[in-house]
Amino acid sequence: MRTPTATTPGSAAQRHDVHVLGHPQGPVLLLLHGFGTDQSSWNRVLPALTPHHRVVLLDQAGAGGFDATAYDRTRYSTLDGYAADLVEVCEELDLHDVTLVGHSVSAMIAARVALAAPDRIRQVVMLVPSARYTDDPASGYDGGFSTEDIDELLDTLDSNYLSWTATVAPMVMGNPSRPELGEELTASFRQLHPDAARDFARATFRTDSRALLAEVSTPVLVLQSRDDVLAPDTAVRDVVARLPHATLVSLDASGHCPHLSHPDATAAAVLAHLAPPGHRS
């Protein structure tokens, strides 16, 4: 059963609708949803994670149960603002030896949290990460999108958000033989306030996180999926190459949301690579 953590008015836990599930004394897993979703996106993997782990769920700025009155467009114009929120949650709940599991852009948010709070973060799991979505011809980097592609994507988001969600969500989900998954993601995208969606999209697609990855001393598990339009093989392998302590695992899954489309494979990969508390490579 999902129960909210004890909160006080104005607290980080209240702002982000924090819920704690699972084994109360187990190792801590903090799950960070990606753009366009909320904490419910992890529902399919929870049955595998909660028996032996203390699982912390939250809604990032603008999503799900986040307190809309606390939304600050300046703060959330960069990924640093989202990372600062997570550090606040960890401090408020006094979380230690945390494994951060970040999906998509939240993998780069997790990297920032690991750098900001190394005494609290034991390891990071990056689910289908990309450090830069646009190509960088000068360095030979292939992010999967040209600058013009991203400009068009963001312009379309600005002009007609509902139409944008109907086009982009199924593409992101992949798995065209299972259209219900694309419909589920479309509905999730539409629950995000358009202004918050625009801010998060710009922070996501305009940010280059490649340089900071070399500073992440925390062990990192990188999970890759097939046929992922947002995190192609070139981008995922670039992330792995830049991290000092990274392990790459290719999931038996396709699309950009394997925790939704292939939850058993995703949960099994996470559990198989969780180091014992206190262990660092």
N, C-alpha and C positions, 0 to 999 in steps of 0.2 A: 504494500500500500504506500502511496506517495503522501508524505506528511510534510507540511512546511516547517522549516526550522524556526526556533524562537526568534522573534525579531522585535526591534524597537523602532518607533517612528523615525523615518529618515535614515535608517541604517542601510548599509550596502545590501544586506540580505533581504530587506524589505523591497528596496528599489529593484532588485533583480529577481524577485520571486523565488528565492533559493529554497530547494527541497533536498532533504537528505534521506536516502533509502539504504536498505541492505543491512549488513552486519555492523552494529554500532562500534565494535572494536576492531574491525577489519582495516586493512590498508586502504588509504583514501584514493579514490578515483574522482577527478573533477572533469566533467564532460562539457566541452565547449562546442555548441552548435555553430554552423556556418551561416553565410548570408542567406536570407530568405526563409530560414527555419527558426524553430525555437526548441526549448528543452524536450518537447514531446518527440522530436525527431529521433531520440535515443530509445524510444519505448521498446523497439524490437530486440535490442541487445541487452536490455536490463535483466531479463530472467537468467541470463548466463553470468552476469556480473555481480548481482546483488547477494548471492548466497554467502560469499566469502569476502566481500569488499564493502566498504562504506562509500556509497556513491553520492556525489554532490552534483546537483543539477541547477541550472539557472537560465534566465533569459537575458541575453545581451541587449544593449541599448536599442530601443525601438521595437523589440520583438516580444511576442507572447504577453506575459504578465508584467513586463517592465513598467515601472511607474512613469507614465508619459509626462507628468509634471516635472520630472527630473531630467528630461532630455535637453541636452546642451549641444547645439549644432557646431559650435567651435570645438568643444571637447572631442566630438565624434567625427571631426573632419580628417583625423588620422587614426591609424591603428593603435597609437600610443594611448589614446583615451580609453579604448576598450581594454587594453592591457592593464591600465591603472585601476579600472573597475575590479578586475580579477585579483589584483594584489590586495585591494581593500577587502574583498570577500575572504581571502585567505587569512588576512590579519584578524578580521572581525571574528571568524570562526576558529581562530588559532589552529589552522591546519598545518601539519608538518608531514614530511615524507610523502608528498603529494605526487601522484602520477597524473599529469595533464594530458587529456586526450582532445586534440583539436582537429575538427573537420574543416577541410578546405582553407579558406583564409584564416580561420581560427588556429590553424597550425602555426602561422606567423605571429598571431597574437600570443600563442603559448610560448613561442621562442622569446618574445619580449618579456613575458612574465617570468620565465626561467632566468633571464638576465637581471631582472629587477628584484627578484626574491629568491636567490639561490639557496638560502637557508631553509626554504619551505618546499621547494620543488625537487623531488628525487629523480624523476625522469619524465620524458615527454613522448607521447605517441602522436605522430603527424599522419592523419588520414587523408590521403590524396592531396598532398601539399603542392603549392607552387609559390616560389619566392617572387616571381615577376611574371605577369600574364602577357605582357607585350614583348615582342621580339626586340633584341638589341643587336642590330646588324654589326655595329662597331666591334662587339666582342664575340660575334658568332653565336650568341645565345638565341635559342628557339623556344619562345614561351607559348607558342600556339596561336597568337593573334598579332596582327600588325597594329600599329598605332591608329591607323584609319579604322580598323575593325572595332577597336575599343571606343573610339570617338562615336562611331555610328551606334554602337550598343547603348552608350550613355545618352546620346541624343534621343534615341527611341524611348528609353526609359522616361526621359523628361517629357516627351510629347504625348505619350499614351501608355500609362503604366499598366493598365489592364491588358492591353494588347501585347505589351512586352512580356508580361508574365506568361501569357498563353503560348508564346513562341519560345521563350528562353527556358522555362522550367522543364518541358519534356526533353529539350536538347541536353540540358544539364543532367537530368536523371538517366538518360540513355535507356537501354532495355526497351526498345520499341515494341517488342512482342508482349510487353506487360504495360499497356497504356494506362492502367489504373494508377501506376506509380507516378507517371507524369502528371496525371490529374491531381493526385494527392499533393505533389510538390507545388503545382500551380495554386492550389487552394492555400497552401502555407505561405507562398509569396504574397498572396493578396491580403493576408492578415497583417502584414507589415505596413505601417503607415508610409505612404509614398514619399514624404519628405525624409523620413529615416532611411528608407530604401535608397534614395538618391545619395544621401551622405555615405552610407555604408558601401554602396557600389563604387563610389569615387575613391573612398579610402582603400577598397579592395583592389580595383583595377589600375589605379594610378601609383601604387606603392611598389617600390623596389626594395625587397628585404634581403637581397643576396649578401650584402656586405656584413650584416649583423650575424649571419649564421656561423661564421668562423669564431665568434665570441662565445657561442653556446657550449659550455663545458659539460652540461648535463647529458647523460645517455639519451639517445633518441631512437625510437623505432619508427620507421617510415613505411607506411602501408600503401601499396600501389594497386590500382584497378585497371583492367583492360578498357580500351575504347572510351577513354575519358577525355572529353573535348576541352575541359577546363584545366586539367593537369595531365598533359601528354607525357609520354615516357621521357622525352628530353628534359622537360621541366623538373620532373620528380628526381631524375638521376642527377641533375645539377644541384638540387637541394642536398642529396646524400653526399655528393662530392665536397660540398662546402662545410658540412658539419664535422667536427672533430671526432665524435663518437656516435656514429650512425649505423643502424642495421636496416637493410632494405628487405621487405617481404612482399612478394607479389601475391595478392589475393586471388583466389578462384572466384572472381567477381568482375562485373563490368559496370561502366558508368561512373558518375562522379559522387554518387551517394550509396556506397556499398553497405553502410549501416542500415539503410532502408531496403535496398534490393537484395542484399545477401547478408543478413544479420548474423547468421550462424557462423559463416566464415570469418566475418569481421571480429566478432566476439572471441572466437577461438584463437585468432592471431594475436589479439591483445593479451589474452590470458596466458598464452604460451610464452610470452616474452616479458612478463612482469618480473622484475628482479626482486629478491627478498628485501624487506625494509632495511635501510642502512647500507645497502650495497651500492657502490658506484664503480663504474669501469673507468 
